[in-house]
Amino acid sequence: MPARILFATFGSLGDLHPYIALALELKARGHTPLIASFSLFRDAVESAGILFAPMRPDIERFGGPAEVVRRLFFSRDGPAYLMKKMFMPYVRESYDDLQRAAQGCDLIVTHPIGVAGPLVAQKRGVPWVSSILSPMSLMSCIDPPLIGPAPWMKSLRRFGVTPYRMMFNLARHIAQRWEGPLHALRAELGLPPSPPVQFEGQFSPQLNLALFSPLLATPRADWPANTVLCGFPRYDGKPAASGDSTRLRAFLDAGEPPIAFGLGSSAVMIAGDFWQHAIAAAQALNRRAILLTGASPVLPAKLPPSIAAFEYLPYSAVFPHTAAVVHQAGIGTFAQALFAGHPQLIVPVAFDQPDNAERAQKLGLARTLPFRKVTAERLARELDVLLREPAYAQHARDIGIEIAREEASRTACDRMEAVLH
């Protein structure tokens, strides 16, 4: 039977796009999907033909997207700021907005920081499905993530699960304090207490969708019950403008495959002199390059003929035609780069990006250079190794073939329909 299905998500476009992919599949099956998120995503959702509902907090309240990205990515207390300053003080507003959007809904699907979603589902008595977009969100002690601010923890893996259990228990205690407004709202609504939403509290007892490839992580004994590993649901945003599409095709046809440089939809706002380093590295290697810069990049007045810069292009229009891809490993960008099947130089900034980068290295298709250590010389050195060693290209091709076989949207939507029935 047709159903109305509400997705509650926050984050970047990389967080939004997987839910648009699922919504499009649900719509094709005759359902009515609705996405609730930051108001600035209205056009991105509605241009895909999906219903949209704004959900506070409004990102402009914190100085706009660029200021938020700087605060989250360039500060050691980024996770604390995210929860303590951005979401917990406004959880009642999120709840009120989501309550309105949930009228007539048959199922609610939540992103890891869609923290009001479980409350609305429980209060309305409708099924709730949770989702995670990258392995790090599972916080497995058996397959522990690489935590960017504490890379030294990687050395503890040889001691087994015990050090990670201790560290995660400490983090749970801290998270419980951060989430005071959420727990107070639960009590006010007459709902039972919940574990921290940054840990077990984000997972549904009914169904948890792991929306990433099994090539990155396989099920572990400490994953939540009822977790289904689906693969990457890929959606790549609006098409390129016709003029940009024509210019891209002309550039690609004019020479050897270029190196693509992109920083996703968030890190691109804090690129600084990254583009100058990218240009210098490409020239040092005598390689052509495409820069996907976002708005207002700092670029030379005139680019060399071997370099093309675009404010926006869908990654799916660029990455498959390259010799290598340089990116930050946000999960949306990462999925497109894996699908493209070319070697990757990853410049992780924060959050799940260092862990994604490490998993790409283990697959044998990538090298890693932390974003804060990027220089033209280091980019050139890492790219030279990446492009000279044939094993990187072979592993990338093999992985790309495997990613292309995934039917993530179908798998996830089949499971959602099973919950409805």
VENRAJO-V656436 format. One record per pair of residues at least 12 apart in sequence whose ideal C-beta (glycine too) atoms are under 7 Angstrom apart, sorted by the first residue. I is the first residue (numbers start at 1). GAP is how many residues later the second one is. D is the distance in whole Angstrom. If there is no record, write none. Layout:
# VENRAJO-V656436
I&GAP&D, I&GAP&D
This chain:
# VENRAJO-V656436
2&28&5, 2&29&6, 2&30&7, 3&28&5, 3&103&4, 3&104&6, 3&417&5, 4&28&5, 4&30&7, 4&100&5, 4&101&5, 4&102&5, 5&21&6, 5&26&6, 5&28&5, 5&100&7, 5&101&7, 5&102&5, 5&104&7, 5&411&7, 6&28&5, 6&30&6, 6&95&6, 6&96&5, 6&99&5, 6&102&5, 6&103&7, 7&12&4, 7&16&7, 7&26&7, 7&28&5, 7&29&7, 7&102&5, 8&28&5, 8&47&7, 8&90&6, 8&100&7, 8&102&5, 8&103&6, 8&106&4, 8&108&7, 8&109&4, 9&26&7, 9&28&5, 9&102&4, 9&105&5, 10&27&6, 10&28&6, 10&101&6, 10&103&5, 10&104&6, 11&100&7, 11&102&7, 12&252&7, 12&253&5, 12&254&4, 12&318&7, 13&31&7, 13&224&7, 13&252&4, 13&319&6, 14&250&6, 14&251&6, 14&316&4, 14&317&5, 14&318&3, 14&319&6, 15&96&6, 15&118&6, 16&21&6, 16&25&6, 16&28&6, 17&218&4, 17&219&7, 17&220&7, 17&315&5, 18&115&6, 18&193&5, 18&215&5, 18&217&7, 19&16&6, 20&25&7, 20&28&5, 20&30&6, 20&215&5, 21&212&4, 21&213&6, 21&214&4, 21&388&5, 22&211&5, 22&387&6, 22&390&6, 22&391&6, 23&12&6, 23&27&5, 24&24&7, 24&211&7, 25&384&4, 25&385&7, 25&388&5, 26&387&6, 27&23&7, 29&384&7, 33&17&6, 33&18&7, 34&17&4, 34&19&6, 34&67&6, 35&15&6, 35&17&6, 36&17&4, 36&19&4, 36&61&7, 36&62&6, 36&65&5, 37&18&6, 38&21&5, 39&15&4, 39&19&6, 40&19&6, 42&12&7, 44&193&7, 47&191&6, 53&44&7, 53&48&4, 54&43&7, 55&39&6, 55&42&4, 55&43&6, 56&34&6, 56&37&4, 56&38&6, 56&41&5, 57&29&6, 57&30&7, 57&33&4, 57&36&6, 62&24&6, 65&204&6, 66&203&4, 69&197&5, 69&200&5, 69&201&6, 70&200&5, 72&278&7, 73&194&7, 73&197&6, 73&276&5, 73&277&4, 74&196&7, 76&73&6, 78&272&6, 80&98&7, 83&95&5, 83&115&7, 84&94&5, 87&26&6, 87&28&6, 88&90&6, 88&91&6, 88&93&5, 88&94&6, 89&92&6, 91&24&6, 91&25&6, 91&90&5, 91&91&5, 91&94&6, 92&93&6, 94&21&7, 94&22&4, 95&21&4, 95&24&6, 95&25&7, 95&90&6, 98&18&5, 98&19&6, 98&22&5, 99&21&6, 102&18&5, 102&22&6, 105&21&6, 106&20&6, 106&314&6, 107&19&6, 107&20&5, 107&22&7, 107&309&6, 107&312&6, 107&313&6, 108&12&6, 108&13&4, 108&18&6, 108&20&5, 109&20&5, 109&22&6, 110&18&7, 110&20&5, 110&21&7, 111&20&6, 112&20&6, 112&25&5, 112&90&5, 115&67&6, 115&82&5, 119&66&7, 119&67&6, 119&70&6, 119&72&6, 122&69&5, 123&66&6, 123&68&7, 127&79&6, 127&292&5, 127&293&7, 128&76&5, 128&78&6, 129&75&6, 129&77&6, 129&78&5, 129&80&6, 129&287&6, 129&290&6, 130&72&6, 130&73&5, 130&74&4, 130&78&5, 131&78&4, 131&80&6, 132&78&6, 132&79&7, 133&78&5, 133&79&6, 133&198&5, 134&78&6, 134&197&5, 134&218&4, 134&222&6, 135&77&6, 135&81&5, 135&82&4, 135&220&7, 135&224&7, 136&216&4, 136&219&5, 138&85&6, 139&29&6, 139&60&6, 140&80&5, 140&82&5, 140&83&7, 141&20&4, 141&23&4, 141&24&5, 141&27&7, 141&81&6, 142&19&6, 142&78&4, 142&79&6, 142&80&5, 143&74&6, 143&77&5, 144&13&6, 144&20&5, 145&210&4, 146&208&5, 146&209&4, 146&212&5, 148&200&7, 148&202&6, 148&206&4, 153&14&7, 172&24&5, 172&27&5, 175&21&4, 175&23&4, 175&24&6, 176&20&5, 179&17&6, 179&18&6, 182&15&7, 203&21&4, 205&21&7, 206&20&6, 206&213&6, 207&19&5, 207&21&7, 207&208&6, 207&212&5, 208&16&5, 208&18&6, 208&19&4, 209&19&6, 209&21&6, 209&203&5, 209&206&7, 210&17&6, 210&18&7, 210&19&5, 210&20&6, 211&19&6, 211&21&7, 211&22&6, 211&197&7, 211&201&7, 212&20&6, 212&119&7, 213&18&5, 213&19&6, 213&125&7, 213&190&6, 213&193&6, 214&15&5, 215&148&6, 215&184&6, 215&187&6, 216&143&5, 228&187&5, 230&178&5, 230&181&4, 230&182&5, 231&175&3, 231&176&7, 231&177&3, 231&180&7, 232&103&4, 232&171&7, 232&174&6, 232&176&5, 233&175&4, 233&176&5, 233&179&6, 234&101&6, 234&102&7, 234&105&6, 236&78&4, 236&79&6, 236&80&4, 236&100&6, 237&77&6, 239&75&7, 240&73&5, 240&74&6, 240&77&6, 244&66&6, 244&69&6, 248&62&7, 248&65&6, 248&69&7, 251&57&5, 252&69&5, 255&33&5, 256&32&6, 257&64&6, 257&65&5, 257&66&4, 258&29&7, 258&30&4, 258&31&5, 258&32&5, 258&64&6, 258&65&7, 259&23&6, 259&28&5, 259&30&5, 259&63&6, 259&64&6, 259&65&5, 259&67&6, 259&124&7, 260&30&5, 260&32&7, 260&58&5, 260&59&6, 260&62&4, 260&65&5, 260&66&7, 261&17&4, 261&28&6, 261&30&5, 261&31&7, 261&65&5, 262&30&4, 262&53&7, 262&65&5, 262&71&6, 263&64&7, 263&65&5, 264&63&7, 264&64&5, 264&66&4, 264&68&7, 264&69&4, 266&64&7, 267&61&4, 267&63&7, 267&82&5, 268&25&7, 268&26&4, 269&25&7, 271&26&7, 273&25&7, 274&100&6, 275&16&6, 275&18&6, 275&22&5, 275&23&6, 275&24&6, 277&97&6, 277&98&6, 277&99&4, 277&102&6, 278&13&6, 278&48&7, 278&101&7, 279&28&6, 280&96&4, 281&95&5, 281&98&4, 281&99&4, 281&102&6, 282&24&7, 282&25&6, 283&21&7, 284&92&7, 284&96&4, 285&95&6, 285&98&6, 285&99&6, 288&18&5, 289&17&7, 289&18&5, 290&18&5, 290&20&7, 290&28&6, 291&16&7, 291&18&4, 292&18&6, 292&21&6, 292&26&7, 293&16&5, 293&18&6, 294&17&6, 295&16&6, 315&18&6, 315&21&4, 316&20&6, 319&17&6, 319&18&6, 319&21&4, 319&23&7, 320&20&5, 322&20&5, 323&19&7, 323&64&6, 324&18&6, 324&19&5, 324&20&7, 324&21&6, 324&59&6, 324&62&6, 324&63&6, 325&12&5, 325&15&7, 325&17&6, 325&19&5, 326&19&5, 326&21&6, 327&17&7, 327&19&6, 328&19&6, 328&20&6, 328&21&5, 328&25&6, 328&43&7, 329&17&5, 329&19&5, 329&24&4, 329&27&4, 329&28&5, 329&31&7, 330&23&6, 331&21&6, 331&25&6, 334&22&5, 338&61&6, 338&62&7, 338&65&5, 339&61&6, 339&64&5, 339&65&6, 340&60&6, 341&55&5, 341&56&5, 341&58&7, 341&59&2, 342&54&5, 343&22&6, 343&23&7, 343&43&5, 343&44&7, 343&49&4, 343&50&6, 343&53&5, 344&16&6, 344&21&6, 344&22&4, 345&21&7, 345&22&5, 345&24&6, 345&37&5, 345&38&6, 345&41&6, 346&14&6, 346&20&5, 346&22&5, 347&22&5, 347&23&7, 347&24&5, 347&27&6, 348&20&7, 348&22&6, 348&23&6, 349&22&4, 363&32&6, 363&36&6, 364&27&6, 364&28&7, 364&31&4, 365&27&6, 365&30&4, 365&31&4, 365&34&6, 367&15&5, 367&18&7, 367&19&5, 369&13&5
